[in-house]
C-alpha cells in the first residue's frame, strides 16, 4: 500500500502542476510572480464583473453585435470571457463570411489546395521570406524614428536590427510575450480595429521604458532590455496598460501605417 508520505508528495505535485497552468490552459513560467498576480487579479476581478454586467445588457441575449462607437468603447475596455468567442467572430467579419459561405471552409480542407489562396495566407507574416513580418518590423522602426527618436538613434548607433528585438511581438501577436490577460485584451481591439493595435502596443512598451532602454551601452545589453520591458507590473495591469496604448503613442492613423508599409516593402524587395 502507498505510504502517507508518498501520497502527500503526489498531492503536492498535483497542486503544483495545477498552479503552473493558468485558467486559459497556458503553462506559467518557472519564475512566475504569483503574489503580484494574485494582488492584481483581485482588483481586476471587480472590473471584469462590472464589464460583464454592461456587456450582458448590451447584447440582451442576442448572438450578434453591430459596430458602433459604443461597441468600440466597450471593446477597448475589455470583452468578458463568456462573450469573446461571439464578439471576436462578429467584429472580425468571420461570422458574416461563414454565414454567406456555408460549408466553404470544410470544402477547402477536403479539396485540393488552391496555390493562390495558400500564398495569400502566407503573406499574413508566414511565407518562407516572411516579407509581411519584415515589412511591419521596418514600419515600427520608422514609427519609432518619428515618435521616440532617441531610441531609434540608439538602435542605429549599435547596429541593432528591429527583427532581433521585436520579431516575436509581431509573429506571435504578443502571445507568450505578455501576460495572457493582457494579450486577450490586445486581441479584443485587434479584431475590431485591425493591425494598428500591434503598433500601438509596441510603441507604448518602448516609450514607457525609453529611459531604461537608453541606459543600454552595448548590443546584448540593449537586446536584454527589450526582453525585460515585456515583464513586470506595467504589462500585468492589463486594464491600465490598455488605456495607455491609446494615449502614449499619440495619433496613429491606418493610412500612415499603410503608406509606410508600401515604402518599407519596396525597400526590402530592392535589397533582395
HELIX and SHEET records of a PDB file:
HELIX    1   1 UNK A    4  UNK A   20  1                                  17    
HELIX    2   2 UNK A   34  UNK A   59  1                                  26    
HELIX    3   3 UNK A   69  UNK A   76  1                                   8    
HELIX    4   4 UNK A   81  UNK A   91  1                                  11    
HELIX    5   5 UNK A   94  UNK A  100  1                                   7    
HELIX    6   6 UNK A  104  UNK A  110  1                                   7    
HELIX    7   7 UNK A  115  UNK A  122  1                                   8    
HELIX    8   8 UNK A  131  UNK A  147  1                                  17    
HELIX    9   9 UNK A  149  UNK A  157  1                                   9    
HELIX   10  10 UNK A  163  UNK A  171  1                                   9    
HELIX   11  11 UNK A  180  UNK A  193  1                                  14    
HELIX   12  12 UNK A  196  UNK A  208  1                                  13    
HELIX   13  13 UNK A  210  UNK A  214  1                                   5    
HELIX   14  14 UNK A  219  UNK A  228  1                                  10    
HELIX   15  15 UNK A  233  UNK A  236  1                                   4    
HELIX   16  16 UNK A  238  UNK A  245  1                                   8    
HELIX   17  17 UNK A  254  UNK A  270  1                                  17    
END                                                                             
